Amino acid sequence: MLITLYTVLAITAVFAGVPNQDESKRMMDHLSDAEHYRNEHHNKQFDHDAFLGEDQAKTFDQLSPEESKRRLGIIVDKIDSDNDGFVSLVELKDWIRYTQKRYIEEDVERHWKQHSPNHDDLISWETYKKNVYGFMEDMTNNELRNAEGATYTNLMKRDRRRWHYADGDQDDALNRTEFGWFLHPEDHSGMRDVVVLETMEDIDKDKDGKVSLEEYIGDMYRPEEGDVAEDEPDWVKQEREQFTGYRDTNKDGYMDEREVKEWIAPPEFDHAEAEARHLVFEADSDADEKLTKDEILDKYDLFVGSQATDFGEALARHDEF
């Protein structure tokens, strides 16, 4: 039910790694979950797979409920910053922002070290291209023209454009801050335009410059062979209504670039607050707008698939417990 997806990242080779098609949708992991939490439906297993990646989700699934709850309880104590025995909306929001910031900083640091082993102040486009796409120099013309070669060519073009957007002083080299914008454009408002372009390219299958209802639905749901319209899940039907009633604001049957931007990057939307409100709504059994540890542990399967636990990773880090 998320756009991507997210999603999600996969590194397939040499040095810092060659991205596959999904890696180019890095940004969507963070913006598209806003869509997820603004809708009534909720797919916790999708959260696991999208936010953890399938391999990490499978690893986490091996933990017993008792062990998951034990580790989650330790995290709850950290979130309750004033030690009053409750997790407030503000505390939960602050924790989600903290985990999101930590995730981005760790990811940028890891990639920066890979591309700048000598601790240079800048990484040039030529250095990045050689590290990530240098293998393409050894490909024959026929290999570059086949499906796989065309995929890598398109990914390199997309990275080149994103690099240009992130390069604030236009010197064709990125400092560490700009490199963070390149890797995580969701964290910088100046990168939203390129994110919209990437989204349009991914969803607009017929390349007519706009997103139809079927392209919108097709990016998040594919029916099983033999299924008929009546077999669609309720959440898909709700998404069709969302498209017609809210996404297509000018009612021409499509989403243009402006409407796509309003969809994936709505102005003034606070992702951390939306996620926190979603979690409180789901777990607040006595409706007092704050959570006890017991309320959170009773919904541990919800929280281990949310950003409240750093996409679940904090539960798998043995060194924190």
SVG drawing of the C-alpha trace seen along z (x, -y; Angstrom):
<svg xmlns="http://www.w3.org/2000/svg" viewBox="-17 -28 60 46">
<polyline fill="none" stroke="black" stroke-width="0.4" points="0.0,0.0 3.0,-2.2 4.1,-3.7 7.3,-1.6 8.5,-0.7 10.5,-2.0 11.1,0.3 13.6,1.3 17.3,0.8 19.4,3.5 23.1,3.3 24.3,5.8 28.0,5.3 31.4,3.7 32.8,1.3 29.9,-0.8 27.6,1.3 25.6,1.1 22.0,0.2 19.1,2.2 16.0,0.5 14.3,0.3 17.3,-1.5 16.7,-4.5 13.5,-4.9 15.4,-5.6 13.4,-8.6 10.1,-6.9 10.6,-4.9 10.1,-8.0 7.6,-10.1 5.3,-7.3 4.7,-6.0 2.9,-9.3 0.3,-8.0 0.2,-4.8 -0.6,-6.5 -3.1,-8.9 -5.3,-6.0 -7.6,-3.9 -6.1,-0.5 -2.9,0.8 -0.7,3.6 1.8,4.4 3.6,7.1 4.1,4.7 5.7,2.4 8.1,5.2 9.1,6.0 9.3,2.4 11.1,0.8 13.3,3.8 13.9,5.3 12.8,8.9 16.0,10.4 16.0,8.4 12.3,8.9 12.8,12.7 15.6,12.4 13.4,10.5 10.6,12.9 12.8,15.5 12.6,13.8 10.0,15.2 7.2,12.9 8.7,12.9 12.1,11.8 10.6,9.2 8.5,7.8 11.5,7.8 13.6,5.8 10.8,3.4 10.2,2.8 13.8,1.5 13.2,-0.9 9.9,-2.1 11.8,-3.2 14.1,-5.3 11.2,-6.9 9.6,-7.9 12.0,-10.8 10.3,-12.3 10.0,-8.9 6.3,-9.4 5.3,-5.9 3.6,-7.1 4.7,-7.7 3.1,-10.9 2.5,-11.9 5.4,-14.4 7.8,-11.8 6.9,-9.3 7.3,-12.0 10.7,-13.0 11.8,-9.4 10.7,-8.8 12.6,-11.9 15.6,-10.8 15.6,-7.3 15.0,-8.8 17.9,-11.2 20.1,-8.4 19.3,-6.2 20.1,-8.9 23.3,-9.9 24.5,-6.3 23.6,-5.6 25.3,-8.7 28.4,-8.0 28.7,-4.5 28.4,-5.5 30.7,-8.5 33.5,-6.3 33.0,-3.9 33.3,-6.7 35.9,-8.8 38.3,-6.3 41.0,-9.0 38.6,-11.3 38.5,-14.0 36.3,-17.0 34.5,-16.4 33.4,-13.5 33.4,-14.3 30.8,-12.9 33.5,-11.1 34.7,-9.4 31.2,-8.3 30.4,-7.2 33.6,-5.1 32.9,-3.5 29.3,-2.6 29.0,-2.3 32.6,-1.7 31.9,1.9 29.8,0.6 33.1,-0.4 33.7,3.3 30.3,4.0 30.0,4.4 27.6,2.3 25.2,5.3 25.3,5.7 24.6,2.0 21.6,2.3 20.0,5.3 17.5,5.0 20.1,5.1 22.4,2.7 19.6,0.3 18.6,0.5 22.0,-0.5 22.2,-3.3 18.9,-4.7 20.0,-4.4 23.2,-6.3 21.2,-9.0 18.9,-9.3 21.8,-9.5 23.4,-12.1 20.3,-14.3 19.9,-13.8 23.6,-14.7 23.0,-17.9 20.1,-18.8 22.2,-18.1 25.2,-20.1 24.5,-23.4 27.5,-25.3 27.4,-23.5 31.1,-22.4 30.2,-18.9 31.4,-17.6 29.5,-17.0 30.5,-17.7 29.2,-15.5 26.1,-17.6 25.3,-17.6 26.0,-13.9 23.4,-13.4 20.9,-15.3 21.8,-13.1 21.3,-9.8 18.2,-11.0 16.4,-13.8 13.5,-13.3 15.5,-15.1 16.0,-18.3 13.2,-20.4 15.3,-21.6 15.3,-18.0 11.5,-17.6 11.3,-18.5 13.7,-15.7 11.8,-13.3 8.6,-14.1 10.3,-13.6 11.6,-10.2 8.1,-9.2 6.6,-10.2 9.1,-8.2 8.5,-5.1 4.7,-5.2 3.9,-6.7 4.3,-3.5 3.1,-4.8 5.3,-7.9 2.6,-10.4 3.6,-12.8 0.8,-12.0 -0.4,-9.3 -3.7,-7.5 -5.8,-5.7 -4.7,-2.3 -1.0,-3.4 -1.6,-4.7 -3.2,-1.4 -0.8,0.7 2.2,-0.7 0.9,0.6 -1.3,3.6 -1.1,6.4 -4.0,8.9 -3.4,12.6 -4.0,14.3 -7.7,15.0 -8.8,12.4 -11.7,10.2 -12.6,6.7 -14.8,8.0 -11.7,9.7 -9.9,6.5 -9.1,5.9 -11.0,3.1 -7.9,1.0 -7.5,1.0 -11.1,-0.2 -10.4,-2.9 -7.3,-3.9 -9.4,-4.2 -11.7,-6.5 -8.7,-8.5 -7.4,-9.0 -10.8,-10.1 -11.8,-12.2 -8.6,-13.7 -5.5,-13.0 -7.0,-14.2 -7.8,-17.7 -8.7,-19.1 -10.8,-16.0 -9.3,-15.3 -8.8,-11.6 -5.0,-11.9 -2.4,-13.2 -0.1,-15.7 3.3,-16.7 1.7,-19.2 -0.8,-16.8 1.9,-14.1 3.9,-16.6 0.9,-17.4 0.4,-13.6 4.0,-12.5 5.2,-15.8 2.2,-17.6 3.1,-21.0 3.4,-21.2 3.1,-17.5 5.0,-16.2 5.8,-12.6 7.0,-12.0 3.8,-13.4 1.7,-11.4 3.5,-8.2 3.2,-9.0 -0.5,-9.7 -1.0,-6.5 0.8,-4.4 -1.1,-6.1 -4.4,-5.6 -3.7,-1.9 -2.4,-1.2 -4.2,-3.5 -6.7,-1.1 -8.1,-3.5 -8.2,-6.5 -6.4,-8.8 -4.0,-9.9 -0.9,-8.5 0.6,-5.0 1.6,-2.9 4.3,-0.3 1.6,2.5 -0.4,0.9 2.7,0.8 3.8,4.3 0.2,5.5 0.8,4.2 4.4,5.2 3.9,6.5 2.7,3.0 5.7,1.3 8.4,3.6 7.3,2.7 7.3,-1.0 9.9,-3.8 9.5,-3.8 12.0,-1.0 14.2,-2.4 12.4,-0.2 12.7,2.7 16.5,2.7 16.8,1.6 15.2,4.8 17.8,6.9 20.8,5.0 22.1,7.2 24.7,4.6 21.9,2.3 20.6,4.8"/>
</svg>
